[in-house]
Amino acid sequence: MRRSASLSPIVGALIPLLIPADADAQITRLVITERDSPTFEGHVFGTVGTYEWLVGYAEGELDPADPRNAGIVNLDRAPRNERGRVEYTVDVQILKPVDPARGNGRIFYDVLNRGGKRALGHRVNGGPNSNDPRLASEIGTGFLMNQGYTMVWNGWQADVSRERGLMRGEFPVPAEPDGSPVTGIHRHEFIFDDTENPSTAALTYPAADLDPSLATLTVRQHSRDPRQTPADLSWSYVSEDQIRIDRPAGFDGGAIYEFVYPAKDPVVMGIGFAGARDVVSFLRYETEDEAGTVNPLAGHIEMAMGMGISQSGRFLRDWLYQGFHEDLEGRVVFEGILPIVAGSRLTQLNIPFSVPGDYSRQHEQNTMPGHHFPFTYGVLTDPVSGRTDGILARCLATGNCPKVFHIDTDTEMWVGTASLVVTDTGGGHIELPDNVRAYFLAGHQHAPAAEPSRGICQRLSNALDYDVHSRALIVAMDEWITQGTEPPASRYPTVRDGTLVDPSDPRAAFVAIPGFRYFGLAKKARILDYSSLPPEEGPAYPVLVGTKDADGNNVAGIRHPLLEVPTATHTGWNLRAAGFAENAVCGLTGSYVPFAATAEERRLTRDERLSVEERYPDRESYVERVRQAAERLVRDRLLLPEDAERIVEEAQAN
């Protein structure tokens, strides 16, 4: 990395950028250890010019007595400094215009996913390539930089490793009043998806006692099967952080092993919520810190929005739900947030033994914490749990809710009970609050595959790219916040229009596709009692899915031009292959099933879907229909003109 002459690695470490605020500020220091200016080999982004990259860390402290911190689990048992506050440190990176006056005055906060960044667009178009993977992954299409955004990241997990180039937080470990370790019963699930025997498994939290009689290990083939302890299943501690499992006969590579044991030293992981709140608030509102060094963004930020994809989208929903949407002065942190592919889930960040990377799916970790009422944004009464709540409940009480774009793919319908975002807990239609829009990315899988492949799934994975729609929605969110321009109306399957139905409904099933099986299998959210482990399972909430057209593609939602003018069936779900819990839903992977090329091929394979030959008389007519579909989405502000051009070029090359 090329650094400016004024800030070498050594000097940068010795002369930190200390960003002071008043004595009550949560961020006490921001230390910049590296500056690459200009970055991206001096590439000029539109009218904004060059960018620079600041790398460092922030030191913060939290007052456990402050009501806005009081909900952080175990904060009251964490070590305190001489001011009675709990200290923490988070990695911070800032990508900003070299001349901030040429930027757009907005922070774009990208919630890290397991310590890693997520660029909007993985292609490098119009910008330089770089051997530095951090830079190459972030330039993407150059979209955010061409718009003039200042991008901010900070670590919020303490269980990821910097050795892999990831960003993390350093959070304290609580103790009992007598100084002894905090202990509790913890649970892990392991699915090895291989045939190795024996297997080793890492424990997130160390065992509090290595007496094997205090722990249990069970196995089951599918998530709804009874837990078993066959005679040839055995295990032993390798260390307090690892166990060895001798796997039994009769269970394949996709079997579920569940280990329940006494653990110790839970990290106060909920500080991750406060850290995100305070880093962004500091960069927005403060000018200097206790040492008097100037905030590099001071005077140049007018608005901030936050985006989170997958785990990071669940983070944003839970962050908002738990009341971290305002800083200690009651000021808003984000004017808008975009939780992407989160489904109806929250996180398990703010619990005693948090493992933020774990989340429930249809087969894997089906009973993990973080999938519970409330599911949607408005405040509802849930007759199943007897509670009244909503994601927006706290911000409605303070009158400062952000604008929300909730964005899901077809995958979230099958593994993330996404229908509960737009229904009540009985499966009935609801209207979303005025500050919320919901968009369904029809026919997409949770994250686009780089190239279609099978892995442990039965069908090829789905490479349909939804970043093109995310970019358009970022523009729409910005215009909604800064100009008051109404965004595109929600596009999501609904019960009211008949496009959201039970998985057993024929409208959700598939046409006859050779070798493609449909079981209507979808994850359910249930009432779970964690007073004992494994948790006791109670009633399930209804789960609904989107209806399909004659090709097996989603009817409702935002239909990508290559889905609107298809050459294949694209789904958000797939099935596990033989040897890996066959016919369970295959994680977060979708399916890609090309049409037959000719009518004769279709007849021979008994494929009910029209062939490519029968649909499109020639390449020109196909490309023209793709162009028209792209233009309709541009008019609807769900696709940017430059992305429409790329899609048409892709169709021409198809």
N, C-alpha and C positions, 0 to 999 in steps of 0.2 A: 504494500500500500504506500502511495506517495503522500507524504505529510507536508504541511506548510513549514517553511523555515522557522517560523516563530514558535512552533510547538512540536518539539521532538518527543519521542516516547518518554525519555527521562525527564525533560523539562515539564512535559504534560503531567507527569505523576507528581512532580514537586510543586508545580504552580497550578493547583486545581481551580476550575471555575466554580467558585463557591457562590451559590445563589441564595442570598440572604433574604429573609422575610422578617415579620415581627416575631416577638418571643413566643407567640402561640401557634406559629406555623408548624405544620406536620413535617414538611421537608426542611431539614436544617442545613444540608449541604448537597450540592450537585457537583461532583468531581468529574471533569472532562480529562481523560487520559490520552485520547487520540483525537486528532482532527485531520481529515483528508479534505483539502480544499484547493482547487475544485476536485470533486470526485467524478466518477464515471469518465475518467480520462479527459475531463474538461468539456464533455458534451454539453451543447447548448439546447435547452428545452424551450421551444417556442419563444414567446416574448419574455419568459421568466429568466432565462439565462442559465448560468451554471449553478450547480448544487454543491453543498458541502456536508460531510458526514461527521457528526460528533459522537464519540463513544466514551462512556464512563459509567458512573453509578451515582445513585442518590441515597443519602442517609436520612432517615426519618425517625420520628418518635410519636408515640400515641399515648394519650391520656386515657387510662381505662375508665375514669369517672365520667368522661364526656359521653353524653347519651348517644352520639353518632358513632362511637366506638364500642359501646357497651355490649352490643350483640356479637362481638367477635369471640368465638368459643376459646376458652382458656387464657384469654388476654389478662384476666385478673390474677392468674397464677404464674405469669411470666416474670422474669427478672426485671427490675426497674433501676433507672439511673438516679442520680442525686436529686433530680427534679420530680421523681415519682412517675417517670414515664417509661414506656417500653420502646426500646430501640430496634431498628431493623435497617437493612440495606437491600436495594434492588438495582440490578443492572439497568442502564438507560442508554438508548440510542436515539439520536435526532438527525433527520435528513431534511435540510432546510435550504432555501435559496441563499446563495452567497450574498446577494443584495436583497434583504428581506422586504424592502419597499416594493420590489417587483413581484413578490408572492401575492397570493389571494387573501392573506390574513386569516387562514383557517388551519387549525390542527386536524389532521386525519390520524386518529389513534387506532393502530392496528393491534388488536389483542393477540398476544403470542399464543401459539398452539404448541403445548409441550416444550416451551422454550424457543420455538422456531418461528420465523416470520412467514407470512403468506402473501406473495405478490398477487395483484390482480392482473393476471395475464402472464403466462410463463414464456411467451415468445419475446425475442428481442427484435423489435421492429423500429428502425430509424435511430437506434442507439448503439453504442459500442458494446461488444462482448467484453467480458473480463474473466481473467483466470481466478479471481477471488469469488468463490461461490456466494458469499454474502451479497456482493454487488450484482452478480449476474442474476440472482434470484429476485432481486428487488426492482431492477429496471423494468422488467416485463415489457409492456408496450410503451412505457414512458407516460402512461395516461395521467397518473397522479402528479408527476412532476410538470408535465405540460400544462396542467391546470393550475399549478402554483401552490399546491398544498405543502405544508410542513408536516412530515410524518414523524410520529413519536411511538416508541416501543418501550416497555419496561417489564422486567421479570416479575412474575407473580406466583411462581411455583418454587418450592424449596426442594423438590425431589427430582430435578433434572440436572444433568452434568454439564459443566462448562467445558469439560474435555472434548465434548462433541461439538463445540462451537455454539452452544445454546445459551440463552439468557435466563437468569434465575433470580430468586430472592433469597436472602439470608434472614430467616425468621427464628425467634427464640424457641427453646424447648421449655415447657412449664415444669414446675415442681410442686410437690405437696408442701404445706406450711412447715413441716419438719425437715424439708430439704430432700426427702426421698423421691424417687421417680414416680411420675404419674403412670399408672398402668390401666389396662382394660382389655376386654376380649375383642379381638380383631379377626377379620375373615378375609381370606383370599380365594379367588377362583382361578384355576389354571386350565387352559385348553392348549395342548401342545401342537396339534395339527401336524404331527409327524409320527413315525413308527419307532422312535428311539426308546430303549428301555434298558436301564432305568433312566429317569429324567431328573434334572435338578431345577429347582424353582427358587427365585429370590423373594425375600420378604421385605416389604416396604418399611416396616417397623420391626426393630429387634425383639426377639422373644424375651419376655420378662423372666421366664423360668424354662430351663431345658428339660424338665421332667416330661417325658412323652405321654404320661398318663393324663396330663392336664390339657392335651390337645387332641383333636379328632380330624381324621381325613376320610372323606367319602367320595364315591364316584357315581356318576349317572351318565347315561348316553345322551339324553335330551333334557332340555331345561325343565320340562314338566314331569319327568320320570321320578320315581322315588329314589332317595339317596341310599346307596348301598355300601357295605363294608365286606366285600368278598374275602375269603380266606387268603387268597394270594395277592391281596393289596397290602402293601406295607410301606412304611416311611421311617425316616430318621433325620435328626438334625445334623447338618454338616457344620453349621455354626449358628450363632444366634440370628444370623441374617439369611440363612439358606437351608432348604431341606432337600433331601433325596427321596424320590418316589419310585418304588418298584411297581410298575403298572400291571394290572391283572389281565388275565385272558378274558376274551368275550367283549372287550370294549375297544373301539377303533380310535384313530388319531384325533377325532373330534369330540371325544368324551370329556365331561366336565368334572374336574377334581376340585373339591371344596375343602379348604383347610381352615379350621377355627382354633385359635391359640391365644394364650395370654401374651400381650404385647406391652411395650413400654416406650416412653419418650415420644409422645405425639408432638409434632411440630404445630405451632400456632399458625396454621395455613390460611386462616381467614384474613390475616393481615394482607394477603394478596389483593383483596377487595379494596382495603383502605389505601394501599400503595398506589393502585391505579387512580383512585380518586384524587389523592394528594399530589402525585406527580403532574397530572394534567392540570389540576387547579393551580398549582404553583407556576407552571409555565404560562398559564393564561393570565393570571392576575397579579403576581408579585413582581417586583422590580429588583430586589436584592435580598440577601440573607444576613445572618448575624455577622458575617465577616465583611459585608459591604460590596461583594462582587456582583456585577450586573448580570441579570437574566439574559441569555442570548436571544430570547424571543420577546423581551419586554417591549411593549408599545406597538407590537405588530400583529397581535392575535385578537380577532373580533369574534370568532366562533369556533366551536370544536364539534366534531362528530366521531363516533366510535364504531368500528366494524369488527365483528368476530365471526369466524367461520368454524363450524363444527363445535369442538370443545370450547372454542372462544366465543361462539354464539351462545352457548349455554351459560358461560361466564357472564356475558352482558345481561341476559335475562335475570339471572340470580342476583347480580350486582344491583340491578334496578329494583328487584323485588325486596332485597334486604336493606334498601334505603341508602345506598352509597351514591345516589344521583346528585347530591348536593354536598358542598364542602362545609368546613366548620363555621363559615360565615353565612351559610344558607344560600350560597351562590350556586348556580347550575354548573355542572361539570361538562356535560354534553348537551347541545341543543337537539341532536339527533343521534340515534343508534340504529345499526343494521345487524341484527342477529341473523346469521345465515346458516342454514341446514342444522338448526338446533332441535327441530321438532317441538314437542310440548314439554321437553325436559328442562330441568334446572341443573345444578351441579352438586357435588358433595364436597365443595371446597371448605365450607365453614362448619366442620364437624370435628369431633375429637381426634379420630385417626383417619385423616383425610388422605385419599389417593385421587387427586384431581383428574388423572388420566383415565380412570375407570368410568364406564357408563354402560347403561343397560341396552341390550339389543334383544332380538327374538330368541336367539340361541345362547349367545355369550352374556354372562353376568346379568342375567334376567332380573335378579332381585337386588341389584346394587342401589344404594341411596341416590337421590337426586331425580327420581322420576315419581313425582307425587303432586297432589293438588297444592296450589293452583296451577292450572295448565295454560290458561288464556290470560289476556291482559286486563279486561274489565273485571269488576268485582262481581262475583257470583256466590250463591249459596249452594253448597254441595250436599245433597241429601245422603250420599254414601258415607262421607266422613263427618258430616254434621258441621262443617266449617264454612265461614263466609270469608272470601279472600280473593285476591287477584294480583297479577304481576305489578299492576299500577297502584295498588292500594296505598302504599306509603307516599308516592309522589303526588297522588291525588289529594292526600291529606295536607301536603305542604304546598300544593298548587303550582308545582314546577316540573311537570312531567315532560320528558323529551318527546320529540316526534320519533315514531318507530316504523321502520320497514322490516317486517318479519318475512323471511324468504326461505322456502323449503324446496327440496326436490322430491321426486316420487319415492326415493329411499325412505324418507322420514315418515311417509304414510305407513310403511311396512315394519319399520324397526323403531320408530320414535313417536308413535301414536300422534302424529301431527294433526289428525282430524280434531283433536281436543282443543286446538288453538281456535277453531272456528265453530265449535259446538259447545253446548253445556255438558255437564257430566252425565247426562242421560242420553246424549247423542242428538239433541235437538238444536236447531239453527239458532245462532246468536248474531247480533250485530257488533262489530268491533267498535271500540271508542273512536272519537273523531281524530285523535292524534296517532292512530295506528292504521297501517295498510298491510295487507298480507298478499304475498305473491308466491305462486306455485310454479316451479320450473318443470313443466311437463316432460316426462320421459327421460329425465336426467338421473344419474346416480349421485350418491353423496359427494364424491369428488371425481371429476372426470379422469378416466384412465388415460395414461400417456399413449398406450397402444392397446387395442383389445387383446385380452389374454384370458386363460381359464384359471390358472392356479388351482385351488381346491374347489372351484365352483364347476357346475355342469355346463354353463354356457359362457361364451365370450363376454368380457366386461364391456362397459359402455363408455365410449370416449367423447360423447356429446359434451361440448364445452359451454358452461353457463356463465363464465366470466363476462361474456359479451353483454348479458343482461344486467349483471351486477354493476358494471361500469355506467350503464345508462341510468340505473336507479340511484347511483351516487350523485349524478348530475341532478336528477329530479329531487333528491333529498336536499341538496344544497339550495336549489331554487325555492323549495318550499320554506326553508329556514330563512334565507336571506332576502327573498323577494315576495314571499307570500303566495307563490304560484302553486295552485292545487296540484298535487302529484297525480300520476295515473291511478285510476280506481283499482281497488284490490282485484286481483285475478287469482282466485283460489277455488277449488271445488267446494260446493256447498250442498247441504241437505235440501235447502229451499229450491234450488234449480235441478235437483236430481242427479248431480254429478258427483255426489259423495254418498257411497252406499256401503252396506255390509260386505265384507270380503266374499261371502257365500253367494251374493247376488250375481246372477248371470251377466249383468252389465259390467262387472269387474273382472270377469273371466276372459280367457283368451280364445281366439279363433283357433282352428286346428293348425298348429305349427308342428311339423315333423319332429318328434322326439322331445317336444317341450311339454312339461307337466305343470299343472296348476293345482295347488292345494288350498289356496286362499289363506295361507298361513301368515299371520301378522302378530307382532308383539302386542301384549295387553299391559296397560298400567293397572296396578292393583294396590289396594290398601295393604301396607306392610308394617308389621309390628317389630321394631328392632330392639325391644326390651330383652330379647334373647336372640342368639345366633345359632343356626341360620334363622332369618326372620320368619315370623308366622305370616302366612299369606291369607289375605281376606278377599272381599269381593273385587271383581274386575270392572273397569270402566269400559264402555263400548268403544271399539275402534272401527273406523270407517276408512275406505280407500276410494281413489278416483275411478270413475268409469272409463272404459276403453272404446276406441272406435273399431272399425272393421279390420284394421291392421294390428290391433293389440296395443295401440299407442293411446296415451291419455287424451281425453276429450277436452278437459278444462285446464286453465292455467295459461302461462306464457309458453307458446309453442314456437320453439326455435325454427327458423326457416327450413333446416334440414329435417325437422320432424313434420312440419306442415307440408313439405314436399318430400315425402320419405323414400328411401331406398332400403329401409330395414325397420324392424320393430325395435324400439328402445324402451327399456323398463328400468326402474330403480331397484329391482330386486333380482336375485339369482338364487339358486339352490346349491347346497353343499353336495359334492360328488361322493361316490361310493368310497368308503374308507375314512370319511371325515364327517360323521354324523349325517349320513345321506338324507337329503330332502329337507333338512332344516334350512332356514333362510341363511344365505351365505354372507354374513356380516353386513358390510356397507356397499357391497358390489351389485351393480345392475347387470342387465343383459343386453346384448346386441345380437340380433338375428336377421341377417340380410335376406332380402327377398330373392326368389329365384330369378335368374337372368332372363329366362324365356318361358313362354307358355308351356312348351313341351316339358321343360325341366319341372315346372310347377305341377303338371299333370302326373309325372312319374313319381314325384315325392308326396303327392296328395296334400300339397300346401294350399290352403284356402285363400291365402293372400295373393292378390294380383302380382304378376311378375313385373320386373322393370320394363321389359319389352311392351307389355300391355298398357302400362301407365304413360309412358313417355315415348312418342314416336321417334324422337331424335334428341341429341344432346342439346341443341339450341332451345327446344321447347322446355326441356327440364330446367335449364339455366334461367330462362325467362320466368318460369313460375317461382323459382327460388328468389329471383330479384324482386318480384312482386310481393312475395311474402315478407321479405326483408324491408321493403319500403313501407308496408303496412305497420310493421313494428316500429320503424323510425317515426312515422306519423303519430303513433301512440306513445312515443317517448320511452319505449322499452328496448330500444336498440339505437346506438349512435351511428351516424352516417359512415364513419370510418370503419366500424366493425361490420356494418352491412356490406361494404365493399369487399372486406376480407372474406366474408361468407360466400359471396357470389364468386370470388376468385377460387375458393375451395370447391364450389360446385362445378366450375368450369374444368377443374383438374380431376374431378371425380371420374 
